[in-house]
Amino acid sequence: MTIVAAKKCYSYQAEELSEKLDILLQELGGLENFIQAGDQVVFKTNLLMGKAPEEAVTTNPEFIRALARKVKALGAEVVIADSPGGPFNEKLLKRAYQKSGLYEMAAVENLKLNYNTDSQKHEYRAGKINKSFQLVSYLEAADLVINLPKLKTHGLTMYTGAVKNLFGCIPGVLKAEYHLRMQSVDDFSRMLNDLAALVAPELTIMDAVVGMEGEGPSNGQPREFNYLLASTSPYYLDLAAVRLMGITPEEKVPSIKAALADQFINRDNLELRGDQIEPLTNVKIPKIEKENNLLDAKLPNFLSDIIEKFLRPKPVFKEENCVGCRNCAENCPPEAITMVDNFPEVELETCIRCFCCQELCPYDAVEIKYPLLAKLLFSN
């Protein structure tokens, strides 16, 4: 059996976070069950981009502060790390740390922020779809990796949590290569599961106090879920966490469906402890494309191949929000976006619908639009 512990938590106030984390981690044997004095503990946070904590894009710095104090009290050293979207360099890392509130918090608490942008190739022959990964080098020095995801929706994968957070172990723009190689949601999800197995964080603790609904992972709306979740398995934590969003059955989420099919997880082996997980109602969940072809499950192959391209979602750029920063064009995996008169234009024949443009836009200037016929054809 694999334990997923849940504890209700209603704020990011220091006293409440400290108390609730203690109760939560006791369900897993206590933090001391994982950490020894002298360990270097990497906090793999969600630092998608430089956004203020109240926007619910990144792991909340007060949650990280509360956990870091407990780790330091056990005599270990904390290193906060991630590889945000876009180029992976010290200047952009520092900017993301500052805007997310981590820079100031780390200075006050005497915590290290990672600026090592090197990477190394790691073989993973057990992979279902990927046999090697280029991983950030900061993992090499870690005695322990604690995965600290944020509960959010995601335009490509429906939900992003414990497993998807580990995609940040791929350095910077190299993430684009994985999108290009695995363009179907099914293949991309299997790649994520392989990556999680390779990184193998010893502990995952999810910040689900305030998460995100709608056009996640960066352009949705904050939503109070009021939970902390913890497990030794990122797969089982995701299996439990999607219940907070009211996603049933859980295999609607492609990564969970793949994890069940590939036997990373088994529903019968999930043991829930702590507070009962109570789903919120009317959580805004983005629709996603079918795993290989939007029409595979609806029409014969010869028809679906003909009309599928007319029903695919597409990124639409909002003139009232766009400032011409070029972030979308510079980080588009297939280079489908060009700047015309300082405004992005997308070549839809080249676009692979990874929606990195939306994910990495700091100005909420990208919207994913579905044609009316697609909405009718694929409505639940």
Buried (B, 14 or more C-beta within 10 A) or exposed (E): EBBBBBBBBEBBEEEBBBBBBBBBBBBBEEBEEBBEEEBBBBBBBBBBBBBEBEBBBBBBBBBBBBBBBBBBEBEBBBBBBBBBBBBBEEEBBBBBBEBBBBBEBBEEBEBBBBEBBEBEEBEBEEBBBBEEBBBBEBBEEBBBBBBBBBBBBBBBBBBBBBBBBBBBBBBBBBBBEBBEEBBBBBBBBBBBBBBBBBBEBBBBBBBBBBBBBBBBBBBBBBBEBBBBBBBBBBBBBBBBBBBBBEBEEBBBBBBBBBBBBBEBBBEEEBBBBBBEBBEBEEBBBBBBBBBBBBBBEEBEEEEBEEEBEEBBBBBEBEEEEBEEBEBBBBBBBBEBBEBEEEEBEBEEEEBBBBBBBBBBBBBBBBBBEBEEEBEEBBEE
